[in-house]
Amino acid sequence: MSQKVKNLIRWLVFILVALIINFPVLATLSASLKTAAEISRNPGIFVQSPTLENYASILEVSERLNIFSYLQNSLIASTIASVLPIVLCFPLAYAVARRGYGKSLIFPTVVNLRAMPLIIFAIPLYMMYQSVGLLDTPLGLGLILAVVNLPLALLILVNAINDVPFELDEAARIDGARIFVILLKIVFPICLPALATVFIFSFITAWNEFLFGLMLTTTDAVPMTVGASFFFSSGGGGVQWGVAAAVIIVASVTPVVLGILMYKHISRSMIAGAVKG
């Protein structure tokens, strides 16, 4: 079998697998471009008469539905939930990796917290937020989502700092560098791929969070995941599948674009440990 035939087979298999994996996305995109009448008579993935009326309907701002507000709330909360874990976990990860502080207790405790079902924190968190005035605020939502992202951030950053040669720290100390300088000037640049990975995973996790968005917001800080559900039957008469598909596509654009832009950093972080030594 010639090399051209082998390459052709590989590409055909790749395209087939890609279509199978992304079929739900393609079906949703297809439904978003159909009218309600076409969806009822043509449930397949092909669009006969493409239309943007579903997107136009969700972009219309009303007293009850405001997709721009939902997107803004999600963006604020997700940014807080992505940046705060990095700020908190980076120095902690250095202490764990270099000095061994908390390696036998704090580190496994924090990491294992992510295995607990989030619903456990629902009642005490709601009562605490109510008492301090954080209910229905992007800040309050972002803070709890930052806590949710802490275990993964700490795990990734500890592993990344472990891969940084300790000799670099020693050389910097001999030159008189303080710990803060070592963190920012030496360790931080080397760990940029891992930091990018933490940011993107934390952002996507926060953006897709539904439970805390539903529980901790009502009107002013409703995130996109919760706000999207308001469009499904906004016109009455059951679920409007075209509108539902359109709002899902719009809600997915931000994390998808961010993932594409940061892909190189994520892949570099994922393979760093495999090629060490």
C-alpha positions in Angstrom: 0.0 0.0 0.0 1.5 3.4 -1.0 2.1 6.2 1.4 -0.5 8.4 -0.4 -3.2 5.7 0.2 -2.2 5.4 3.9 -2.4 9.2 4.3 -5.8 9.3 2.6 -7.1 6.5 4.9 -5.8 8.4 8.0 -7.5 11.6 6.9 -10.8 9.8 6.2 -10.7 8.2 9.7 -9.8 11.5 11.3 -12.7 13.3 9.5 -15.1 10.5 10.4 -14.1 10.6 14.1 -14.2 14.4 14.2 -17.7 14.4 12.7 -18.9 11.8 15.2 -17.4 13.6 18.2 -18.7 17.0 17.1 -22.1 15.8 15.9 -24.0 17.3 18.8 -22.4 20.7 18.1 -23.2 20.5 14.4 -26.8 19.5 15.1 -27.2 22.4 17.5 -25.6 24.8 15.0 -27.9 23.4 12.3 -31.0 23.9 14.5 -30.1 27.4 15.3 -30.2 28.3 11.5 -33.7 26.8 11.0 -37.1 28.2 11.4 -39.5 26.4 13.8 -41.4 25.1 10.7 -38.3 23.7 9.1 -37.2 22.0 12.4 -40.6 20.2 12.6 -40.4 18.9 9.0 -36.6 18.6 8.7 -35.0 17.4 11.9 -31.8 16.4 10.1 -28.5 18.2 10.2 -28.8 19.8 6.7 -30.4 23.2 6.5 -32.6 23.9 3.5 -33.4 27.6 4.1 -30.8 29.2 6.5 -32.1 32.0 8.7 -30.6 34.2 11.4 -34.0 35.0 13.0 -33.3 32.9 16.1 -30.1 34.9 16.8 -32.0 38.1 16.2 -34.6 37.1 18.7 -32.1 36.3 21.5 -30.2 39.5 20.9 -33.3 41.7 21.5 -33.0 43.2 24.9 -36.2 43.0 27.0 -37.1 43.7 30.7 -36.8 39.9 31.4 -34.3 38.7 28.9 -30.9 40.4 28.4 -28.3 38.1 26.9 -25.6 40.9 27.0 -26.1 41.1 30.8 -25.8 37.4 31.2 -22.6 37.3 29.1 -21.1 40.2 31.1 -21.9 38.5 34.4 -20.4 35.2 33.2 -17.3 37.0 32.0 -16.7 38.9 35.3 -17.3 35.8 37.4 -15.2 33.5 35.2 -12.3 36.0 35.2 -12.3 36.2 39.0 -12.6 32.4 39.2 -9.6 32.1 36.8 -7.2 34.8 38.1 -7.7 34.3 41.9 -6.7 30.6 42.0 -3.5 31.5 40.2 -2.7 34.4 42.6 -3.4 32.2 45.6 -2.0 28.8 44.4 1.2 29.9 42.7 3.1 30.9 45.9 1.5 28.0 47.8 2.6 25.6 45.0 6.1 26.9 45.3 6.1 26.3 49.1 4.8 22.8 48.6 7.2 21.9 45.8 10.4 23.5 47.0 10.0 23.5 50.8 7.6 20.6 51.3 5.2 22.7 53.4 1.8 21.0 53.7 2.8 18.2 51.3 1.5 15.5 53.6 -1.7 17.2 54.8 -2.7 20.6 53.2 -1.9 19.6 49.6 -3.9 16.3 49.5 -6.7 17.8 51.5 -7.2 20.7 49.1 -6.9 18.5 46.1 -9.4 16.0 47.5 -11.9 18.7 48.2 -12.7 18.7 44.4 -14.0 15.2 44.7 -16.8 16.3 47.1 -20.2 17.1 45.5 -20.7 20.8 45.4 -24.3 20.6 46.6 -22.9 19.9 50.1 -21.9 23.6 50.3 -25.3 24.9 49.1 -27.1 25.7 52.3 -24.2 27.1 54.4 -22.9 29.1 51.5 -26.3 30.7 50.8 -26.7 31.7 54.4 -23.2 33.1 54.6 -23.6 35.1 51.4 -26.9 36.4 52.6 -25.3 37.7 55.8 -22.4 39.5 54.0 -24.4 40.9 51.0 -22.8 38.8 48.3 -26.0 37.2 47.0 -26.8 38.1 43.4 -23.4 39.7 42.7 -20.8 38.7 40.1 -18.2 39.0 42.8 -19.9 36.5 45.1 -20.3 34.1 42.2 -16.7 34.5 41.1 -15.4 33.9 44.6 -17.1 30.6 45.1 -16.1 29.5 41.6 -12.5 30.4 42.4 -12.8 28.1 45.4 -14.0 25.3 43.1 -11.0 25.8 40.9 -8.4 25.9 43.7 -7.7 22.1 43.8 -7.0 21.7 40.1 -4.9 24.9 40.0 -2.8 23.8 43.0 -2.3 20.3 41.5 -1.1 21.6 38.1 1.1 24.3 39.5 2.8 22.0 42.0 3.7 19.6 39.2 4.9 22.4 37.0 7.2 23.8 39.7 8.5 20.4 40.4 9.7 20.3 36.8 11.7 23.5 37.1 15.3 22.7 37.9 16.2 23.6 41.5 19.6 24.7 40.4 18.0 27.8 38.9 16.8 28.8 42.4 20.2 28.2 43.9 22.0 30.2 41.3 19.6 33.1 41.9 20.1 32.9 45.6 23.9 33.0 45.2 23.4 36.2 43.1 21.5 37.7 46.1 17.9 37.3 44.7 15.1 37.2 47.2 12.3 34.6 47.1 9.9 37.1 45.6 12.3 37.9 42.7 12.9 34.1 42.2 9.2 33.6 41.9 8.5 36.4 39.5 11.7 36.5 37.4 12.6 32.8 37.2 9.8 30.4 38.1 6.9 32.4 36.7 8.2 32.6 33.1 9.1 28.9 33.0 5.6 28.0 34.3 3.7 30.2 31.9 2.3 27.2 29.9 1.0 25.6 33.2 -0.4 29.0 34.3 -2.2 29.3 30.9 -3.6 25.8 31.4 -4.9 26.7 34.9 -6.5 29.9 33.5 -8.3 28.2 30.6 -9.5 25.2 32.6 -10.6 27.4 35.4 -12.4 29.8 33.0 -14.2 27.1 31.2 -15.2 25.4 34.5 -16.6 28.7 35.9 -18.3 29.6 32.6 -20.1 26.3 32.5 -21.1 26.2 36.2 -24.9 26.0 36.6 -25.5 25.0 40.2 -24.1 28.1 42.0 -25.3 30.4 39.3 -28.9 29.1 39.9 -28.6 29.2 43.6 -26.7 32.4 44.3 -28.2 34.7 41.6 -31.7 36.0 40.9 -31.7 39.1 38.6 -28.6 41.3 38.7 -25.8 38.6 38.4 -27.5 35.8 36.4 -24.7 34.0 34.4 -25.1 32.8 30.9 -25.7 29.1 31.8 -28.8 30.1 33.9 -29.9 32.9 31.6 -29.8 30.6 28.6 -32.6 28.5 30.1 -34.9 31.6 30.1 -35.0 31.7 26.3 -36.1 28.1 25.8 -39.8 28.9 26.2 -39.8 32.7 26.2 -42.5 32.8 23.5 -44.8 30.3 25.1 -46.2 27.1 23.5 -43.3 24.9 24.7 -39.7 24.8 23.9 -38.5 26.9 21.0 -35.8 24.6 19.7 -34.3 27.1 17.2 -34.0 29.8 19.9 -32.6 27.3 22.4 -30.0 26.2 19.9 -29.0 29.8 19.1 -28.5 30.8 22.7 -26.4 27.6 23.3 -24.2 28.5 20.4 -23.8 32.1 21.6 -23.0 30.8 25.1 -20.3 28.5 23.7 -18.4 31.1 21.7 -16.4 32.6 24.5 -14.9 29.4 26.0 -14.3 27.9 22.5 -12.4 31.0 21.2 -10.4 31.1 24.4 -9.5 27.5 24.2 -8.4 27.9 20.6 -6.2 30.9 21.4 -4.6 29.2 24.4 -4.3 25.7 22.8 -0.5 25.9 22.2 0.2 26.8 25.9 -2.1 24.0 27.1 -0.6 21.3 24.9 2.9 22.4 25.9 2.0 22.1 29.6 0.4 18.7 29.1 3.5 17.2 27.4 6.2 19.0 29.6 6.5 16.2 32.1 6.5 13.5 29.5 9.7 14.7 27.8 11.6 15.7 31.0 14.9 13.9 31.2 
